[in-house]
């Protein structure tokens, strides 16, 4: 009888995955943390539910391959080029400084330089999966800190490639040299280029022919074959499985079939990805922890301190914002999932001992578990430090102060120069209303200043920056940023500085509406609801509802803070009275097209009153109005009829007078 013990252990793991995802979604925590904890609990050093860790690790390797494959598909060189220059430099500086500091600490502790550099690589990477999941759940992924974190994490994911290539070189005892590293990197790059070139020439042709089979099963199997095959190929030439999977995804990302591939592979990736994190938790040796708890805790504190301080210093220097530096410093202070992959590779090459790997794993898992709390505390700590520390002004801010002194009373302060801010400033310029712009992106500020726009570099949540923008003389403040917490802070600070300032706020989130009104906003514009308003206004126009009635409906919805769209019961008869307008009689105009069935027919022949219930009260032909046309009046192409009737009757009349479906003019 075949050994089915692996089936039992797989059932235990799958049950754990389903339970964890359900529980942690209820707790609003990243499921990855639950996977790590579960691995510790069910592993051989926990309750021992899983004995044969090797079999689970094989499945976990599949998870790593699929994880990097999908990251490669979602990654593109275009994305990297779209990342701002400051983010690229900040990311590179963060990795280099972190590695150098860890190398220095390792040398002080008596380790070899190669080991110190390797540990620097491990510490410099942050968790893409955890950070992006938390920022998305908190609604901060589109905020400045979310965009910067995404850019840094993307750069770190890309740096895993040269780091993996360097692992065999660092493991060469006594032969460490920069020339050897350069030669190894060159060899690795050549191998990668050959694989990429072969894949780019063959894969598009193969994919097109597979798609022509119109078999979803064959398509998915072929994609898995490409993923696993490329991973095996890179492993066969001395590189890693994960690196090969990333390359396969990167090549396929340029295909027109990549969206469908992602949709098909994601369920597999998520399933096997959970196995990977559980297998990492299983690696944690509780007996080791019981013997030496001080070392992992010390490493945990050092990792948070080194990474937190480095990231804070880098972004504080580039963006001159204490708050932003604190948010990113705490948010990126953890160890990343790719560090585990590197650690396993390093152990295979002798760069990490079993005890060192256990100490690193313990500290890393602790940093991951601490991340949700660190990000949650980040805003409070950031604003607290910002209130007592005065950030140095850059040249952009110094120049902005001179501009602000010449502000004309009654200007508009536009906070955030994204798409909404740019459109608003364009309109203000056209009508001659003075304005000042506040923006935290130094590269955007530099580009905008060239166009002579009155833009100021600074964090609008700081009262001194608001004063630089002339809030004492301003008439209106428009907040158009995508950071809900910073938006609340700006509204609160602005209302405290000026009780008579008119504040307009854009928000993406319905839950923020009442909160922002309580803080002092005069008008809150939720993007989703404004889209709904525009949609229903267009629909009512199509049904010939008078524009003044549509305008009344829109005004009512805005005045009651979109309560109707939020499902709230509103007192009063405003909406009930509005329904009376919608069933009343009104007028509308209809253009008679050349292929209309009404061309050449008289009004008496059309029988619009009996067929649709409308009355023709006028006709316009060649610019001449003909009131109350006679029943014998024959219609011609280009005539405009003025109709009187109910909204439903007008709609039916338009159907009678319109060309048949499929014969309309083009």
WOHUZI-V194610 format. One record per run of one state. SS is the DSSP state (~ for helix, > for strand, _ for the rest). FROM is the first residue (numbers start at 0). TO is the last residue. If there is no record, write none. Layout:
BEGIN
SS,FROM,TO ; SS,FROM,TO
END
This chain:
BEGIN
_,0,3 ; ~,4,25 ; _,26,29 ; ~,30,41 ; _,42,51 ; ~,52,73 ; _,74,75 ; ~,76,81 ; _,82,83 ; ~,84,107 ; _,108,111 ; ~,112,123 ; _,124,126 ; ~,127,136 ; _,137,142 ; ~,143,169 ; _,170,176 ; ~,177,211 ; _,212,214 ; ~,215,235 ; _,236,239 ; ~,240,251 ; _,252,256 ; ~,257,281 ; _,282,284 ; ~,285,290 ; _,291,291 ; ~,292,318 ; _,319,320 ; ~,321,330 ; _,331,335 ; ~,336,347 ; _,348,352 ; ~,353,387 ; _,388,393 ; ~,394,404 ; _,405,410 ; >,411,414 ; _,415,417 ; ~,418,430 ; _,431,433 ; >,434,438 ; _,439,440 ; ~,441,449 ; _,450,453 ; >,454,456 ; _,457,461 ; ~,462,467 ; _,468,474 ; >,475,478 ; _,479,482 ; ~,483,496 ; _,497,500 ; >,501,506 ; _,507,510 ; ~,511,518 ; _,519,521 ; >,522,525 ; ~,526,541 ; _,542,545 ; ~,546,558 ; _,559,572 ; ~,573,581 ; _,582,583 ; >,584,590 ; _,591,600 ; >,601,601 ; ~,602,605 ; _,606,606 ; ~,607,611 ; _,612,613 ; >,614,620 ; _,621,622 ; >,623,626 ; _,627,632 ; >,633,633 ; _,634,638 ; >,639,645 ; ~,646,656 ; _,657,665
END
